[in-house]
Amino acid sequence: MTRRRLGKLDLFRVFLRVLFLQGLLNRRGMQNLGFASAVAAAGRVVDGDNALILRHLSFFNCNPNFTPLIIGGVLRLEEERSEGKPVSESDIDRFKKSLSSPLAAMGDMLFLGGLKPLALTFACIFAIYKLLIGLLAVFLIYNLTIISFRLWGVYFGYAKGWELVDVFSGPVFQRVLVVVQGLGAGTGGVLVGLVFHAFPQHGQWMLFFGSALTVLTLYLLKRDIPASWFAIILFPVSALFTLIFV
Amino acid sequence: MSPFIVLSLIAGVLAIDDRAGWQSLAAQPVFAGLVVGIVTGEVHAALTVGLLLEFIWLSILPMRGLRRPDQIAGAIVGCGTAGLVMHFTGDPRLLFIVAAGTLAGLVAGELAARLSAPLFAFLNRYLGRVEFSPDARYAGTTRKLIALHAGSTLYLFVVEAVIVYILLGAGYQAAERLTRYVGGSFVVGAVNWEQLLPALGAASLIHIYWHRHLKRVLILCAVMVILVLWLR
């Protein structure tokens, strides 16, 4: 019996599972169940054997936005294996392992360290000026980027297969990262400027206290002490200070 | 339907997005504040609380390996408290109510993280222990994975919704009593605290971008904005 190759609709089913990849996150296998679930969405066409799903239940962890690339690539390799091409199970396992760590680092840098702070900074600026349409635009653009990246990832990973390893070794990713981080730093600078411009409007002494608080928070952040506890402690301090001195 | 129940259900949906979905940013305080503001009819108060919480929690974005506050619970409780107090009491002291809401949100975020930790750890352990039979049929294993996915998502929804329902009730009661009984210097102190909070956001942004060439871009943009606004 000759099996048909994976079509666009099959890959779209994989993409739908990939959107909720994190739902089965666990410490023992991390994204293993989510990965197997996504592979299973197209596995019937590729192989149809229960062993295919079980093979992908081993430990797997990557940035969830870059995982679709690996899933697409794995489906391509599984397809080639079922067609009798010289691809072994250990080759597929090696492919997963060799890509997951570098792509996890890239994904964290690009999405957690670049796009997310950038989008949130823009959102804060729009929220300061109560520009609801701006907030909505940030939300839509961010989601469009994430969703289309995951969709592209499944199709691109499937199209490339083994070649996926070479694609991300070029300088393109570094250039994209520099642009995103530069934009983030610029927007961050704008927000810092807005914050410092607003302090004297509440009284000249607020500029002094605001600056002192910024320096103190920076000191705490450098020691990995989150600002949330500091903010809670500051409330009674501020009330007491005002009670005594004002 | 009671706004407390509506806000708890919204928290459950946001938990699905944040923990199981693609993290659409809807669970971030600044966006959650907008949603809560629309529900309570107090967009200005809820959005301001969301903005202040976002400023504070920007600091935990790059941090790893620490117990993070439950941002969803914190955002819904904080913004919800401010919105509901404004809505039900008609208190005109917007800045003070925003300060009370922000404090409620911060405390709720920390409490919710501690309350939900063992419940999420249970789910984590359960998912880690699931066994799949090699003798099962392909369709059976697929069905089991889908059932696990649905069950896990429902669990996330219920845990977050219940925790937020409890904390929102407590937060509202505390903030409502605070606005009823305190005045004078305490109110001034609370408002001063709230007006200083953006400094924490500024520090977080400086912390995130303070390396190599990025700090030059950050400083340049900050100085330019201050100059332009000052000259205007």
Interface residues (C-beta under 8 A of the other chain):
Chain A: L19 F20 Q22 G23 L24 L25 N26 R27 R28 G29 L33 G34 A36 S37 A40 G43 R44 G48 D49 N50 A51 L52 I53 L54 L57 P64 N65 L112 G113 K116 P117 A119 L120 T121 A123 C124 A127 I128 K130 L132 L135 V138 F139 Y142 N143 I146 I147 R150 Q181 G182 G184 A185 G186 T187 G188 G189 V190 L191 V192 G193 L194 V195 F196 H197 A198 F199 H202 M206 F209 G210 S211 L213 T214 V215 L216 T217 L218 L221 K222 D224 P226 A227 S228 W229 F230 A231 I232 L234 F235 S238 A239 L240 F241 T242 L243 V246
Chain B: I16 R19 A20 G21 W22 Q23 S24 L25 A26 Q28 V30 F31 G33 L34 V43 H44 L47 G50 L51 E54 F55 I56 W57 L58 S59 I60 L61 P62 M63 L66 R68 P69 A99 L103 L106 V107 G109 E110 L123 N124 R125 L127 G128 R129 V130 F132 P134 D135 A136 R137 Y138 G140 T141 T142 L145 I146 L148 H149 S152 T153 L156 S185 F186 V188 G189 A190 N192 W193 Q195 L196 L197 P198 A199 L200 G201 A202 A203 S204 L205 I206 H207 I208 Y209 H213 L214 K215 V217 L218 I219 L220 C221 A222 V223 M224 V225 I226 L229 W230
